[in-house]
Amino acid sequence: MDMAMDKSKTARTAFLGWTAAGGPGGVRWLDHAATTPRLACAVAAERAFYERTNANPGRGLHRLGVAATAALEEAREVVRTFAGDRGKTGIIVFVRGTTEALNLVANAAGTEDEIWVGGAEHHSNLLPWFRGGRTVHVIPLTAAGDLDVGALAEGLRTGRGKGRKWVAFAAVSNVMGRLQDVAAICRVARAAGAKTVVDAAQVAFHGALQAEAWGCDFLAFSGHKMGGPMGIGALWGRTEALEELPPLMVGGEMVVDVEEEGCAMELAEVPARLEAGTVNAAGAAGLAAAAQWVAQCPAETHRRVAELAQEAARQLAAIEGVRVLGGAEEGGRRGVRTSLVTFTVDGVHAHDVAQWLDGEGIAVRGGRLCAHPVLARLGVTAATRASFGPVNDESDVAALVAAVRRAQEALR
């Protein structure tokens, strides 16, 4: 057994239900893009909050209330640093996940604003911008599956929107798995005076986030896609950009004062004004623990995950009748496939492929992947997606490819 497989076995023991021998029920987990195995340290941090504090942050003056507030703010700082903000130029707002974060930002857009979204977006970074009858422009894709930065620059230059400009895109597509040139896109957007919104859900688990270096205004990600708890996520935003956002919800602790006459309210400072109600403080503690674990992973771990996805894409593309979405591995920029590969099998529906693989003990995603326009743009109605993480090794790639061959023979 080579060193890479040894390291994957060591990594497995950090996750609940996993041992060096494998995961729960012996299933090969190739569905990290949907949700990852849960890190034991994240669950322990969440449990510790309930066992030792269990108070509502920002409300009680008793010792547990003060401790809960301190724990929440400590988690906020950990997650801010994880987002790539080492210069303290921004603030973390805790939300339920990437979807809520993106809705929170899109809620600020007006009907006369000029909005550009990536051509490879998950519905969570598409539907919120469509609301309110807004006109939304799509950034086209190159043949390799990259966002066309030149086309975006030209579109922003010639745009006729009367309001503000917004550019929203995924750092990594949940369909094609390609890492976009985030810094270049943000540079072009900034030059045109546009606010940039980066969906980082598919990259948070696979390498350092770089909010500050990328030059974006907003960055969103979810805990459950990086080994953390479900129901918690983060929106990082530049402080001045966050201050321009209206609250998505109103309620407890997001105001300084309320007057019944005229329904007047004075909003609190960010992040409080954007976190109405009881914050998931236990989840925030779990998210912070997961962030620390991911941040401490050596670069080699993330590189190995990318290599597994790249090798799977190469081997699947070599099978006659199998199409890998997102361009050839040698096309476009090198090393841009981060962790997943999406493919179709001629004559076999994606649901049938996924169910066949499940019968062979391999968990993948099959269907429209919450990205209907992307698949339509690629000329397919459904696809199968395999996504990798630190628990995987070369044997998982071999098992996937062999099972796809058998599915092709049995189902076509």
URURZI-V69851 format. One record per backbone hydrogen bond with DSSP energy under -0.5 kcal/mol. NH is the residue of the N-H (numbers start at 1). CO is the residue of the C=O. E is the energy in kcal/mol with one decimal. If there is no record, write none. Layout:
NH & CO & E
NH & CO & E
This chain:
6 & 2 & -1.7
7 & 3 & -2.3
8 & 4 & -1.8
9 & 5 & -1.9
10 & 6 & -1.8
11 & 7 & -2.4
12 & 8 & -1.8
13 & 9 & -0.8
13 & 10 & -0.6
14 & 11 & -1.8
15 & 12 & -2.0
16 & 38 & -3.2
18 & 15 & -1.7
19 & 22 & -2.4
22 & 19 & -1.0
26 & 23 & -2.1
27 & 24 & -1.6
28 & 361 & -3.2
29 & 27 & -0.8
30 & 28 & -1.0
30 & 363 & -1.8
32 & 387 & -1.1
34 & 31 & -1.1
35 & 31 & -1.9
36 & 224 & -2.4
39 & 227 & -2.4
40 & 14 & -2.8
43 & 39 & -1.9
44 & 40 & -2.4
45 & 41 & -1.9
46 & 42 & -2.0
47 & 43 & -2.5
48 & 44 & -2.5
49 & 45 & -1.7
50 & 46 & -1.5
51 & 47 & -2.4
52 & 48 & -2.6
53 & 49 & -2.2
54 & 49 & -2.0
57 & 55 & -0.6
59 & 56 & -1.3
60 & 56 & -1.0
66 & 62 & -2.2
67 & 63 & -2.2
68 & 64 & -2.5
69 & 65 & -2.1
70 & 66 & -2.2
71 & 67 & -2.4
72 & 68 & -2.2
73 & 69 & -2.3
74 & 70 & -2.1
75 & 71 & -2.2
76 & 72 & -2.2
77 & 73 & -1.8
78 & 74 & -2.1
79 & 75 & -2.5
80 & 76 & -2.2
81 & 77 & -2.2
82 & 78 & -2.1
83 & 79 & -1.9
84 & 81 & -1.6
85 & 80 & -1.6
86 & 84 & -0.9
91 & 237 & -2.3
93 & 235 & -2.5
94 & 92 & -0.5
95 & 233 & -1.9
101 & 97 & -2.1
102 & 98 & -2.7
103 & 99 & -2.1
104 & 100 & -2.4
105 & 101 & -1.7
106 & 102 & -2.7
107 & 103 & -1.9
108 & 105 & -2.1
109 & 106 & -1.7
113 & 110 & -1.3
114 & 164 & -3.0
115 & 113 & -0.6
115 & 135 & -0.9
116 & 166 & -2.5
117 & 137 & -2.7
118 & 168 & -1.8
119 & 139 & -0.7
121 & 118 & -0.7
123 & 370 & -2.8
125 & 122 & -2.0
126 & 123 & -1.8
127 & 123 & -2.5
129 & 126 & -0.7
130 & 126 & -1.0
130 & 127 & -0.7
131 & 127 & -0.9
133 & 130 & -0.8
134 & 130 & -0.5
134 & 131 & -0.6
136 & 134 & -0.6
137 & 115 & -3.2
139 & 117 & -3.3
140 & 138 & -0.6
142 & 146 & -3.0
145 & 142 & -1.4
148 & 140 & -2.9
149 & 147 & -1.2
152 & 148 & -2.0
153 & 149 & -2.5
154 & 150 & -2.3
155 & 151 & -2.5
156 & 152 & -2.7
157 & 153 & -1.9
158 & 154 & -2.1
159 & 155 & -0.9
162 & 112 & -0.8
163 & 112 & -2.3
165 & 193 & -0.5
166 & 114 & -2.6
167 & 195 & -3.0
168 & 116 & -3.0
169 & 197 & -2.4
171 & 199 & -2.4
172 & 199 & -0.6
173 & 178 & -0.9
177 & 173 & -1.7
179 & 336 & -3.1
180 & 171 & -3.1
180 & 178 & -0.6
182 & 180 & -2.0
185 & 181 & -2.1
186 & 182 & -2.6
187 & 183 & -2.2
188 & 184 & -2.2
189 & 185 & -2.4
190 & 186 & -2.7
191 & 187 & -2.1
192 & 188 & -1.0
192 & 189 & -0.6
193 & 190 & -1.6
194 & 189 & -2.9
195 & 165 & -2.7
197 & 167 & -2.8
198 & 218 & -2.3
199 & 169 & -2.5
199 & 197 & -0.6
200 & 198 & -0.9
200 & 220 & -2.7
203 & 200 & -1.4
204 & 200 & -1.7
206 & 203 & -1.5
209 & 82 & -0.8
211 & 83 & -2.6
212 & 84 & -1.2
214 & 210 & -3.5
215 & 211 & -1.2
216 & 211 & -1.2
217 & 196 & -1.1
218 & 196 & -1.8
219 & 236 & -2.5
220 & 198 & -2.4
221 & 234 & -2.0
223 & 232 & -2.7
225 & 222 & -0.5
226 & 223 & -1.9
228 & 223 & -2.7
232 & 229 & -0.6
233 & 95 & -2.5
234 & 221 & -2.6
235 & 93 & -2.5
236 & 219 & -3.3
236 & 234 & -0.5
237 & 91 & -1.9
238 & 217 & -2.2
239 & 89 & -1.8
241 & 238 & -0.6
242 & 238 & -2.8
243 & 239 & -2.0
244 & 241 & -0.9
245 & 242 & -1.7
254 & 251 & -1.1
256 & 266 & -4.1
257 & 266 & -1.1
259 & 264 & -3.2
262 & 260 & -0.5
263 & 260 & -1.9
264 & 259 & -1.1
264 & 261 & -0.7
266 & 257 & -2.8
267 & 265 & -0.6
268 & 254 & -1.9
272 & 269 & -0.5
273 & 269 & -1.5
274 & 271 & -1.8
275 & 272 & -1.8
277 & 252 & -1.9
279 & 277 & -0.5
281 & 279 & -2.4
284 & 280 & -2.3
285 & 281 & -2.0
286 & 282 & -1.9
287 & 283 & -2.8
288 & 284 & -2.5
289 & 285 & -2.0
290 & 286 & -2.3
291 & 287 & -2.6
292 & 288 & -2.2
293 & 289 & -2.0
294 & 290 & -2.7
295 & 291 & -2.5
296 & 292 & -1.6
297 & 293 & -0.7
297 & 294 & -0.9
301 & 298 & -1.5
302 & 298 & -1.0
303 & 299 & -2.4
304 & 300 & -2.3
305 & 301 & -1.8
306 & 302 & -2.0
307 & 303 & -2.2
308 & 304 & -2.0
309 & 305 & -1.9
310 & 306 & -2.5
311 & 307 & -2.5
312 & 308 & -2.5
313 & 309 & -2.4
314 & 310 & -2.2
315 & 311 & -2.7
316 & 312 & -2.6
317 & 313 & -2.3
318 & 314 & -1.0
319 & 316 & -1.6
320 & 318 & -0.5
322 & 319 & -2.0
323 & 344 & -2.2
325 & 323 & -0.5
325 & 342 & -3.0
331 & 328 & -1.5
336 & 333 & -0.8
338 & 177 & -2.5
338 & 336 & -0.7
341 & 386 & -2.7
343 & 384 & -3.1
344 & 323 & -2.1
345 & 348 & -0.6
346 & 321 & -3.2
346 & 344 & -0.5
348 & 345 & -2.2
353 & 349 & -2.0
354 & 350 & -2.7
355 & 351 & -2.4
356 & 352 & -2.3
357 & 353 & -2.5
358 & 354 & -2.1
359 & 355 & -1.9
360 & 356 & -0.9
360 & 357 & -0.7
361 & 358 & -2.0
362 & 357 & -2.5
363 & 28 & -2.6
364 & 362 & -0.6
365 & 385 & -2.4
367 & 383 & -2.5
371 & 368 & -2.0
375 & 371 & -2.0
376 & 372 & -2.4
377 & 373 & -2.3
378 & 374 & -1.6
379 & 376 & -1.1
380 & 375 & -2.6
383 & 367 & -2.8
384 & 343 & -2.9
385 & 365 & -3.5
386 & 341 & -2.7
387 & 30 & -2.2
388 & 339 & -3.3
392 & 389 & -2.0
396 & 393 & -1.4
397 & 393 & -1.0
398 & 394 & -2.3
399 & 395 & -2.3
400 & 396 & -2.3
401 & 397 & -2.6
402 & 398 & -2.3
403 & 399 & -2.3
404 & 400 & -2.3
405 & 401 & -2.0
406 & 402 & -1.9
407 & 403 & -2.5
408 & 404 & -2.5
409 & 405 & -1.9
410 & 406 & -2.4
411 & 407 & -2.7
412 & 408 & -1.2
